[in-house]
């Protein structure tokens, strides 16, 4: 099934989108510095059963990048604006930053979000995890001289990514500038997002009435086993699954396994 790339105007921003399929809506949200394209294998598989829309979130890829406004409340309001245009979602599915936003959106819009799937993000993530992210960002990422340098940089951060995922990131998440390759995400947007990324999700997970699936990569350095288990215990209606052979980047490392988990969860 082919994916249609386009743009969707809302009363907040214009979002770059990738979409396919018909039926009930699934809205897919990517992680920080990534883009809608990382969902392509999952999107294609799910589009056999749903209308699936993946978006570049604010400050990422082809979506508008305002000078300010990268706190959690802004990202969640973006989800509301997208649902205003697209209609209610059978589920909002997010990875990493996108999972944080999906959890918060499920609590904020229970009448318009039927379920939440949060991939490798939950409550109780240890502070040192976020500090490592910020420290890595402070190391900077200047222009990379060649495509092979981009591939090496991607693999250094995500060593378990399959070759097709690396090539997808190279083709869509970088652009040629300053004599080399630079990430397409707004540097200021990423910095501001990181400054405000560590939101306490426990209140939202406890208060939400939306069925929620938390998926953890078995080797994840981001969502610890302890944070995962404690999140599952916050209330009834939160389910969990661990995907073997993956770390943080489950949607790209094990798209078939993740697709099966999502379909099974939504069939209940």
Secondary structure, 3 states (H helix, E strand, C coil): CCCEEEEEECCCCEEEEEEECCCCEEEEECCCCCCHHHHHHHHHHHCCCCEEEEECCCCCCCCCCCCCCCCHHHHHHHHHHHHHHHCCEEEEEEECHHHHHHHHHHHHCCCCECEEEEECCCCCCCHHHHHHHHHHHHCCCCCECCHHHHHHHHHHHCCCCCHHHHHHHHHHHEEEECCEEEECCCHHHHHHHHHCCCCCCHHHHHHCCCEEEEEEECCCCCCCHHHHHHHHCCCCCEEEEEECCCCCCHHHHCHHHHHHHHHHHHCC
